[in-house]
Amino acid sequence: MQLVLSLLLAIAFVPVSSVEYSLQPPVTVRRGEPGFAVLSCATHGRPLEALTLLITYPDGELSPRYVASRPRSINSPKGEVESAGPSAARFPTNTVVFLFSLPIDTVPGEATMVAFDGDGAPVAGARFNVLDRQYSREDLWLDKGLSSLRADPDPRKTEQAERYLRLIGSVDPAANYLDSGFIRPVVSERRTSVFGLMRRYLYANGGIDLSMHNGIDYGCPIGTPVVASGAGRVVMAENRIVTGNTIVLEHLPGAYTIYMHLDSMSVTHGSVVARGALLGRVGMTGLATGPHLHWEFRVMGLPCDPEALIGIDKMPTFRRMDGVTEGR
């Protein structure tokens, strides 16, 4: 409760017009979707990378701490490579960006965000509106083999799941690869399952289990090319029991896209890839009732709708404190 009050006080008593920092939130974000906040500083040369962002949801719950990034270039095996994104190439030196996500169960209403410096002191605050969004339900029937694959205990499966959750919950402050909004990872727009579904698994033995569908399934023929939705670094490329051939790309601190059930993989761990680079091909490995790509987006471990970031214009516009627009 004390932390919530301090956040509100930080917003109430730090008028943007009289401080050297300016925090620009989106006007609205729907629950279950990502958003960008931009922080500018009137004093050039200040260390901005250590800044963090904390959101208080309309019901008073707190978000994870989001880490500031300054996506200008990427590291490749051949050395430092300038980003191809026009927004990244002209990124103002006194500005950083926070990519955040709203949980699916966020209560609609007015939310607050506060940016903190490296010492934990609040430097700027802002408000934005959380909009409602409706999510559907579906039943998924599993045969005996798939029921066993999903429900039966297996130490390897447990180890893989724990390692995966640690990975997508980790934050590398130096991860500055994303230089534009996403592109769809396959050419098909045929969705066999959408983001946010409350899925009821119906097992062959009559058992039932419930879980939320954290990504989007695109139904495609086996062998369909799968490309990187955005520039990033491969932090996982392995065959997993439940998700089959799986690739995870890191884009910004704590921000990852995931590509599951691949027939084959064309990249290896540690590779840096450009947006549109071939990652592999559609398959039905792991727990899959048919050939498809499961595409997922996580920010600080929170699943959010990856299609909300499709479009090169989805990166924010950056402004200096004097009001001159820079970047795209």
Secondary structure as GFF3:
##gff-version 3
##sequence-region A 1 328
A	DSSP	alpha_helix	2	12	.	.	.	ID=ss1
A	DSSP	three_ten_helix	16	18	.	.	.	ID=ss2
A	DSSP	beta_strand	21	24	.	.	.	ID=ss3
A	DSSP	beta_strand	28	30	.	.	.	ID=ss4
A	DSSP	beta_strand	34	41	.	.	.	ID=ss5
A	DSSP	beta_strand	52	56	.	.	.	ID=ss6
A	DSSP	beta_strand	66	67	.	.	.	ID=ss7
A	DSSP	beta_strand	73	76	.	.	.	ID=ss8
A	DSSP	beta_strand	79	82	.	.	.	ID=ss9
A	DSSP	alpha_helix	86	89	.	.	.	ID=ss10
A	DSSP	beta_strand	95	101	.	.	.	ID=ss11
A	DSSP	beta_strand	109	116	.	.	.	ID=ss12
A	DSSP	beta_strand	122	131	.	.	.	ID=ss13
A	DSSP	beta_strand	137	141	.	.	.	ID=ss14
A	DSSP	alpha_helix	144	151	.	.	.	ID=ss15
A	DSSP	alpha_helix	155	168	.	.	.	ID=ss16
A	DSSP	beta_strand	191	193	.	.	.	ID=ss17
A	DSSP	beta_strand	198	202	.	.	.	ID=ss18
A	DSSP	beta_strand	208	212	.	.	.	ID=ss19
A	DSSP	beta_strand	215	219	.	.	.	ID=ss20
A	DSSP	beta_strand	225	227	.	.	.	ID=ss21
A	DSSP	beta_strand	232	240	.	.	.	ID=ss22
A	DSSP	beta_strand	244	252	.	.	.	ID=ss23
A	DSSP	beta_strand	255	265	.	.	.	ID=ss24
A	DSSP	beta_strand	272	273	.	.	.	ID=ss25
A	DSSP	beta_strand	278	282	.	.	.	ID=ss26
A	DSSP	beta_strand	292	299	.	.	.	ID=ss27
A	DSSP	beta_strand	302	304	.	.	.	ID=ss28
A	DSSP	three_ten_helix	306	309	.	.	.	ID=ss29
A	DSSP	three_ten_helix	312	314	.	.	.	ID=ss30
A	DSSP	beta_strand	318	319	.	.	.	ID=ss31
A	DSSP	beta_strand	325	326	.	.	.	ID=ss32
###
